């Protein structure tokens, strides 16, 4: 058994994108970087967090850096939450400015910033966050009060505005974040332009406190340190509509997230927003710290970190990486609607839905003990990025497995990423000595040359059962040939009875594909198999879908009139049930390979009842016990399957 499973294709994709762009050396870090300690321009981190809280990352994804302008999106969200839409809209518009992030750009007449994601708008958003002013410019008096308090700075029992933002960002990231004091000090020293914006808005009565206090809280928000993984978690929070992917707690209202994502779509990348939406197609926000955050609604959050910036102030490598990920994962929002439900419908061991092949007791015991090493995973819906990722994570996370059945017949659409990822996983499983069988009756989900594909689930489960028997059973577990006295009901009778019955039997041989018994025909005798196998099928009139285990499942073909009941091999018998009810067979029996049987014909059975009624009675008792055992086994299988799928 392998020690590890194959790598998740999404992890491999991040590694490939990282390798593709890591040597891209265009761009320069932001001006604040050197005065605050510098950065390694080779740093390059990638992270994706799914809406259920699983994070994939590669490169320097745990490197701390200042969040900078990415904070604007989340400050805007907090302001909408604290002050309400009406108050925020009265101060900040929602139109793209088409200008650089730090332009002194206010609307003529009102003085309103165009949107919350340029500096002026972010300063206005900061003023609307609840909490007292942090007020680093306060002049302390001997009585313990601040002169600024008399000038209108409000107080809050919840603490300062700055503390409110740090707490909110920390909850969104899922860990405690802190402010980089060196970056904050630089922002103060180099903040004349932003102070000018604050003073302009104060002159329009758009902010109610002193411009210095509001600007300093804005500087503090930009100086909060995050990692790429933090940003991907915060982006995933937006992707869920405001519910934290890990804790499950609602941190933002759906209406707030909808507004933030709408503004990010048109304004998040400043004067490069149009080009970004054409090339990448996702709501996003960048920062001069080198980070980019992008949101795939309903599916995931994406984040990239690389300090060198392009002429728009966006990370050079970050833009290229996001474009590559969008293309590889088919994330562009204009490609159509996305699903939000889980693609994994249900997963269960093969013992919960056996193939129907009747095996000798020793083989059944092996499957009962080791059946958990064969898993069935049923998949549904569109295999977009988010759905495909959940399926691949389920596959990679399997433990102690020898074989996997992946049933994709409920899949409606499949992306190139999903198709390639499943093929890659199949190759990885093969290298780890794990067999994956795809159940696909459409041929759309996987290339049969790359993945083992069958059209029926029972056929796939049978292959996994055979694999388990091969690996965990002995060589003589399922003998290819048995003596007639060891077959069917004879195996339960005494030696004398067995001898008396075998003398009355006749031998029959059938080629592969021959129909031995036809459903609805009169009783044709009891057949005991000594070599070969047969398949029993029954007509299912009126079914629209005829899957072997579940009539509501999609079938191979709507015109199919039969479903498989069982497969019988050496040591088993068939035909007994034709003795019951109206004396007609309830199933069709077909030879799957060259078949040899011994038959108790109807004539012999009638003769036995008149010549040796005691032996006939013992035979009937043996047939009844065998029938009860079969029915009880099938009921147990149905009950186990239902319990496992709940």
Secondary structure, DSSP 4 states (H G I P E B T S, - for coil): --SSPPPPHHHHHHHHHHHHHTT----B--THHHHTT---TT--EEEEEETTS-EEEEESTT--EE-GGGHHHHHHHHHHHHH-HHHHHHHB--S---S-TT---B-TTT--BS-TTSHHHHHHHHHTSSSB---TT--B-TTS-BHHHHTT----TT-BHHHHHHHHHHHHHTS---B-HHHHHHHHHT-HHHHHHHHHHHHTTS--S-HHHHHHHHHHHHTBEE-HHHHHHHHHHHHTTSB-TTT--B-S-HHHHHHHHHHHHHHTTGGGHHHHHHHT-SEEEE-TTSEEEEEETTTEEEEEE-S-B-TTSSBHHHHHHHHHHHHHHT--GGG-----S-SEEEEEEGGGG---EE--HHHHHHHHHHGGGEEEEEEEEEE-HHHHHHHHHHHHT--S-SEEEEEEEEEEEE-HHHHHHHHHHHHHHHHTT-EEEEE-SSS-SS-TTTSEEES-HHHHHHHHHHHHHHHHS-TTSS-SB--GGGSGGGGGS-HHHHHHHHTT-EEEEE-TT-EEE-TTSBP--EEEEEES-EEEEEE-TT-S---SS-TTS--S-TT--EEEEEEE-TT-EE-GGGGSTTSB-SSEEEESS-EEEEEE-HHHHHHHHHH-HHHHHHHHHHHHHHHHHHHHHHHHHHHHHHHHH-
